[in-house]
Structures are given as C-alpha cells and as structure tokens.
C-alpha cells in the first residue's frame, strides 16, 4: 500500500534561527508589527510503499534520523496523511 507521509523538520527551540529572524525583520518592515516570532523549517513529502501505517512511519522516521534532519540542531515530526 502507498502512504503519503510528511516529515516536518524544525530548528530546536533553544537555538537561534537566523533565517526566521531575517523573515521577522522583513515582516516588521512591511508593517506587520503584531508578528512576534518566526521559526523557519521545512516540510518533506514522501510517498512510501509499505505493508501498513506503522511500517510507513518507521521508514519515514529512519529517513529523518539518517538524512532529512540534523539531530544536533533540529527536531522532526512524521505525519501519515490519510
């Protein structure tokens, strides 16, 4: 069975996010002063062939740990789409 999986990768909350800070400053320059913080991350969409949802989740988690995220500075979340 095919599963559509999204891996959301975000910088750790404890770390400075320079890209997010740059976007925040640009938003403020556009007059959007009510936005208080921006964190920039990435969404990675995978199409996985697996026998069940649990196996698809395990495959995506393995991919995230081994390649898609840097555990030193990022965390990730695996979402199986229905």
C-alpha positions as CSV (number, residue, x, y, z in Angstrom):
1,X,0.0,0.0,0.0
2,X,1.2,3.6,-0.7
3,X,1.3,6.1,2.1
4,X,1.7,9.9,1.8
5,X,4.0,11.0,4.6
6,X,5.1,14.5,5.6
7,X,8.2,14.9,7.7
8,X,8.3,18.3,9.4
9,X,11.7,19.5,10.3
10,X,12.2,22.5,12.6
11,X,15.2,24.0,14.4
12,X,15.4,23.3,18.1
13,X,13.6,26.0,20.1
14,X,16.7,26.5,22.2
15,X,18.8,27.6,19.1
16,X,18.9,30.9,17.3
17,X,17.1,30.7,13.9
18,X,18.8,33.3,11.7
19,X,16.5,32.7,8.8
20,X,13.5,33.2,11.0
21,X,14.9,36.4,12.4
22,X,15.5,37.8,8.9
23,X,12.0,37.0,7.9
24,X,10.6,38.5,11.1
25,X,12.5,41.8,10.4
26,X,11.2,41.8,6.8
27,X,7.7,41.4,8.0
28,X,8.1,44.2,10.5
29,X,9.4,46.4,7.6
30,X,6.2,45.6,5.8
31,X,4.2,47.0,8.8
32,X,3.2,43.6,10.2
33,X,4.3,44.5,13.8
34,X,2.0,42.1,15.6
35,X,4.0,39.1,14.5
36,X,6.3,38.4,17.4
37,X,8.4,35.4,16.2
38,X,9.2,33.4,13.1
39,X,10.7,29.9,13.0
40,X,11.7,28.6,9.6
41,X,11.7,24.9,8.9
42,X,11.0,22.5,6.0
43,X,8.3,20.0,5.0
44,X,9.4,16.9,3.2
45,X,6.7,14.9,1.4
46,X,7.4,11.2,0.9
47,X,5.4,8.5,-0.9
48,X,6.2,5.3,0.8
49,X,5.3,1.7,-0.2
50,X,4.7,-0.3,3.0
51,X,2.5,-3.1,4.2
52,X,0.9,-1.0,7.0
53,X,0.9,2.5,8.5
54,X,3.3,1.5,11.3
55,X,5.9,0.3,8.8
56,X,5.5,3.5,6.7
57,X,6.0,5.6,9.9
58,X,9.2,3.6,10.8
59,X,10.6,4.0,7.3
60,X,10.0,7.8,7.4
61,X,11.5,8.0,10.9
62,X,14.6,6.2,9.7
63,X,14.9,8.5,6.8
64,X,14.5,11.6,9.0
65,X,17.1,10.3,11.5
66,X,19.6,9.3,8.9
67,X,19.3,12.0,6.3
68,X,16.4,14.5,6.4
69,X,17.2,16.2,9.8
70,X,20.3,17.1,11.8
71,X,19.5,16.0,15.4
72,X,22.1,18.4,16.8
73,X,20.1,21.4,15.7
74,X,16.7,20.2,14.5
75,X,13.8,18.0,15.6
76,X,11.3,16.3,13.3
77,X,7.7,15.1,13.3
78,X,6.4,12.3,11.0
79,X,2.8,12.7,9.8
80,X,1.0,10.0,7.9
81,X,-1.7,11.5,5.7
82,X,-5.0,9.7,5.2
